[in-house]
Amino acid sequence: MDLDLDDVSAGPAGTRLVRDITLHAAAGQVVGLVGPNGSGKSTLLRCVYRALRPAAGAVRLDGADLYALTPREAARRVAALPQEHSAEFDFTVAEVVGMGRLPHRGGFARPADGDDARCAAALHRVGAGHLAQRGFLSLSGGEKQRVLIARALVQEPRLLVLDEPTNHLDIAHQLEVLALVREAGPTVLTALHDLNLAAGHCDLLYVIAAGRIVTSGAPAEVLRPALLAEVFGVRATPVRHPDTGAVQLLFDRLR
């Protein structure tokens, strides 16, 4: 599924934290948003998973206006993992993941044949199968994150929107999760703080600062020392990963 943002401006209560954003993610691509804290990454992602309606511009899926879809139609196409989440009731992990199947049911219909198997498989894929009968509220931050990623995957979206998906995860699970979302096949739009993870796992990067896109392109084209000094305020030395050839960065303070 192609995703297009056309001159999107948005912000809470009539403000415009992001302005005139144009972005394209082709079907099957993993596209990363990188930028300093407060640059507008989460605001922009909220427009894509319909938590915040743009004040101007349009969000399009395969050319169709996202906001012209019904909530159920949108949920069959787009799944999201927001940066912040809350749970009032202590559902089991299996129940939380099962909620990802709701867009594929009618009304209050019972789980369809195969739903339990899909949920179990998704938990297994994120290394959380052993947590199925645990209460969600009893989990650590990293365990919760893996469960919520399983819920997003079992939704079987064509577009997956991830806001800092590696939060709370140890390095092994960070690498596993980013590999997993690529293998799952949907178009992915993700905000990442870790520039080395972004460089190693994204096809295309958009750099955002002060609510506007500064530049975009392949990671090796974008993550250059001059830009990183200007946008992030750090001195960066690019090196190549010895196995993959992906650009990786060594950081120091600007002097």
N, C-alpha and C positions, 0 to 999 in steps of 0.2 A: 504494500500500500504506500503510495506517495503521500507525503505530508508537505503542505505549503503554508507558510505564514506570510501574508501580504500586508505590509505596512501596519503591523499590529502595534497599538499603543494601549497600555493598561495599567491599572493600579487600584487599590482599594479606595472606596468612598470618593470616587471622582478624580483621584490623583492620577498622575501618569509616571509610574516608576520605570516603565519601559516605553520607548518611543520609536515609532517607525521601523519596527523590526521586520525584515524580510529574510526568510529562511526556507531552505528546501532540503528534504530528506527523501531520497529515492527508495523505492521498495527494497527491503532487505538490508539497507545500510544501518550502521551504528553511528549515530551523529552525536557528538558531545558538545555541551555548553560549558565553557570554562570562563572564570572571571573571579575577581576578588569578592569578599563578603559584601553583601548589599548592592551588588551590581545589577540585580534584576533577574537572575537565573530562575529562581523559584516562582516569581511572579509570571514569567513567560510560560513556564511549564504548566502552571495552574490554568492558563488560558487554553492549553491543549487538552487537558483532561476535564475541562468544563467546570472547574471550581471557581473561575473568575471570567466573566464575560468581557471581552476586549471593549475598550471605549471607542476604538476606531480600528479599521482594518478587518481582515478575515482570516479564519483558520479553515483550510480545505483538506479533505481526505479524498484522494483520487479525483480532485476537481470539485467535489461536492462540499457545500458549506456545512461544517461540523455542527453549527448551532441550529441548522434546519432539521437535524435528526431528532427523533424522540430519545429520551434517556435510555431506553432499552436498546434501541438501535445503536446509539453511541457506545454503550457498554459492551456490545458484541464486537465492536471494532477496536476500542481503545481500553487498555488497562493501565493503571497507574500505581506507583509506589511513591506516595508523598514523603517529604522529609520528616514530617511530624505526623503522628497518629495517636489515637487514644482509644481505649476500650473501657466501657463502663461495666460490662458483664464478663465473667470469667468463663467464656466458651472454651471448649477443648480445642486443641490445635486442629484436629480433624474437622471440627465444625467451622473454624475460621477459614480453612482452605476451601471447604465446601461452598462457602459464600461466593467464591469465584465462579461457580456454575449458575448462579441465580439469573444472569441475563439470558441464559439458554433455556430457561423454564418459563412456563406460562403461569402468571399469577402466583398462587401459593402451591404450585404443583410439587409433588414429592420428587426426590432425586431421580433422574432418568437412569435407565440401565447403563452401566459403565461409569457413572459419575464417581462412585466410590473408588473404583480402580484408577481413574484419572487422578483423583486427589492423592491417593497413596503413591502413585508413580511420581507426581510432582514433588511430594515431600521427600521421596527417596532421592530424586535428582539434586535437591539442595542439601542433602546430607542430614535431613531432619525426620526421617521415617520413624525413628525411635521415640519421637516426641508426640506422636499422634494422639495419645490419650491424656497428655498433660494439660493442665489449665494454662491458657495463653498468658494470663497475668503472672504466672509463676516463673516465666522464662527470663533468661538474661537478655540484654539488648541485642546481642548477636543472634541468639536463637530466634527472637521475635522477628528480626530482619529476614532471616532465611524463610520463616513461615510465611511472611507477607509476600516475599518473592514467589514462593510456591503458589500462593493464592492468585497472584497476577498471572502466572504462567497457565494455571488450570482454566483461567478465563478464556484461553485460546484467542488472544487479541491479534489483530493485524498490525496494530501499533502499540508499542509498549513505552510508557513514559516513566522514567526513573529519576527521582530527585535524591542524589547522594546515596545510591544503592549499596555502597560499600561501608556506610556508617556502621560502627560497632563490630565490624567483622575483622577477624584476624587475617593475616596476609594470605594464608592458604584459601580461605573462603572468599576473600576478595577476588582472587584469580579465578576460582571455580565459578563464582556467580557471573562474572563478566564473560567468561567463556560460554557458560550455559545460556545466557540470554542471546548470544550470537547464534549458537547452535539451534535454539528454539525457532528461529526463522523470521520473526516479525521485524518490521522496521522499528528501530529503537532511537528514542531521543532521551538523552540522559545528561544531567548536570553532575560534574565530578570536580572535587577539589584537588585530588591527586593528579598532577599533570603527567606523571609517568604512567599511571594507569590509563589516563585519557590517550596518551600517545601510543600505548601498546595495544589498545583495544578498539579505538574509534577509527572509522574510515575518513571522517571529516570532522573538523572542529570549527566552532564559532566562538570567538572571543568577545565577551560582553563586558563593558565597563560603563558605569554611570548610566545604565539603562539603554545603551546603544551598542550595536555591533561594531566592533573596532576592525576586525578582519575575519576571514574564514578561508579554509583550505585544508589540504592534507596536513596531518600533524607535523611532518618534517618541514613544511613550508611556513607553518604558523608559529611554531615554538622556537622563535629566534631570540638571541640574547637581547637585542635592542627593544623588541616588543615586550619581553618579560620584564625588563627593567622599567619600562614606561608604565605598564599596566599593573604589575604585581610588586614592583619595588624591590626586586631581587637581582643578584648577579647569577646568571645561569651559564653553564658550560655544557653544550650538547655532546653526547657520545652516541655510538651505535651499539645496540644490543648484539652480542657476538653470535647469537643463534638466529634471531628473527630479523635483524637489521633495523628494527624500529628505533627511532630517536628516543634517547633517554637523557635526563637532565641531572646535572650536579649543581647544587645551589649553595650560595653564600650571600651574606648581607652585602648590600651596596656600600661602597666606601667612597 
